[in-house]
Amino acid sequence: MPPRKKDYEIIEDFNKKGLNVLDVENYKSKDSKLVCIDNNGYKYLLTYSNIKDIRTVGFDMVAKHNPYSVENIKKFIRINNGNCELVSKEYI
């Protein structure tokens, strides 16, 4: 098994994808789920494997596998001065 990546290496690789890791201390392996935020303030739960996969061209702001979908929708409405309110507390 390769040695664990250093925190600064993980942060650097996420930053290259336009993401800031909020909980790098939770990194145990390439499959550890980390909370990160993009430059627009949207949150994601991604693994190191997700960001290093060359086939990945972007990340889903809203998706079943993103537990921050509802929060991201509310942020989208607020940022875009939407004249509506999201009343749901869960995205299915």
Backbone torsions as a table, in degrees:
resi	resn	phi	psi	omega
1	MET	NA	133.0	179.1
2	PRO	-67.8	154.7	179.9
3	PRO	-64.6	154.3	179.2
4	ARG	-62.3	138.2	177.2
5	LYS	-67.7	148.7	176.3
6	LYS	-74.0	150.5	-179.3
7	ASP	-54.3	-43.6	-177.5
8	TYR	-65.1	-30.0	177.4
9	GLU	-69.3	-41.0	178.9
10	ILE	-64.3	-49.9	179.9
11	ILE	-57.7	-44.8	179.8
12	GLU	-60.2	-45.5	-179.1
13	ASP	-66.3	-39.2	176.1
14	PHE	-66.1	-41.6	179.6
15	ASN	-60.1	-35.7	178.4
16	LYS	-61.7	-25.4	178.1
17	LYS	-95.0	7.8	178.9
18	GLY	80.4	24.0	-176.7
19	LEU	-123.2	145.2	173.3
20	ASN	-111.3	127.8	179.2
21	VAL	-81.5	130.6	-179.0
22	LEU	-95.5	-17.9	-175.8
23	ASP	-139.3	53.0	-176.9
24	VAL	-58.6	-23.5	179.5
25	GLU	-65.3	-16.5	178.3
26	ASN	-85.3	-1.8	-179.3
27	TYR	-71.8	121.1	176.5
28	LYS	-117.6	-37.1	180.0
29	SER	-152.8	176.5	-178.2
30	LYS	-63.1	-13.7	-179.7
31	ASP	-104.5	6.9	175.7
32	SER	-69.9	134.8	179.0
33	LYS	-84.3	126.8	-178.2
34	LEU	-120.1	140.2	175.5
35	VAL	-81.4	130.0	177.4
36	CYS	-140.8	164.6	-175.5
37	ILE	-134.5	140.9	-179.9
38	ASP	-92.8	-179.6	-176.0
39	ASN	-65.6	-17.2	177.9
40	ASN	-93.6	-3.9	178.6
41	GLY	93.3	7.0	178.3
42	TYR	-81.8	141.7	-177.1
43	LYS	-100.7	151.9	180.0
44	TYR	-142.3	157.4	171.1
45	LEU	-118.9	103.5	-172.5
46	LEU	-128.6	157.7	173.9
47	THR	-102.8	163.2	175.9
48	TYR	-60.6	-37.2	177.3
49	SER	-59.4	-39.2	178.6
50	ASN	-57.2	-47.1	-174.3
51	ILE	-79.4	-22.9	-178.9
52	LYS	-88.6	-13.0	179.3
53	ASP	-67.2	120.1	-175.8
54	ILE	-66.2	-17.8	179.1
55	ARG	-79.3	-15.3	-177.6
56	THR	-77.9	121.4	179.4
57	VAL	-107.9	-14.7	179.0
58	GLY	-170.1	177.8	-177.9
59	PHE	-125.1	147.0	-176.0
60	ASP	-82.2	112.5	177.1
61	MET	-64.9	-35.1	179.9
62	VAL	-131.6	119.4	180.0
63	ALA	-167.3	160.6	178.6
64	LYS	-57.8	-35.9	-176.3
65	HIS	-85.0	-1.7	177.2
66	ASN	-102.9	107.1	-178.0
67	PRO	-68.0	-7.7	179.6
68	TYR	-99.8	14.7	-176.9
69	SER	-57.7	-48.5	-178.3
70	VAL	-63.1	-45.2	177.6
71	GLU	-59.1	-42.0	-179.9
72	ASN	-67.4	-37.2	177.6
73	ILE	-64.4	-44.6	178.6
74	LYS	-60.8	-41.3	178.0
75	LYS	-64.3	-42.4	179.1
76	PHE	-59.1	-45.8	179.4
77	ILE	-61.4	-44.8	-178.7
78	ARG	-64.8	-46.6	-179.1
79	ILE	-62.4	-38.2	-175.8
80	ASN	-95.2	16.4	177.6
81	ASN	51.0	40.8	179.4
82	GLY	-64.4	142.3	179.5
83	ASN	-96.7	53.6	-179.8
84	CYS	-154.4	172.4	179.1
85	GLU	-137.5	135.8	176.5
86	LEU	-85.0	121.5	-177.6
87	VAL	-100.8	-17.2	179.9
88	SER	-73.2	146.7	177.5
89	LYS	-108.0	0.9	-179.3
90	GLU	-142.7	144.1	178.7
91	TYR	-109.3	119.6	-178.7
92	ILE	-125.0	NA	NA
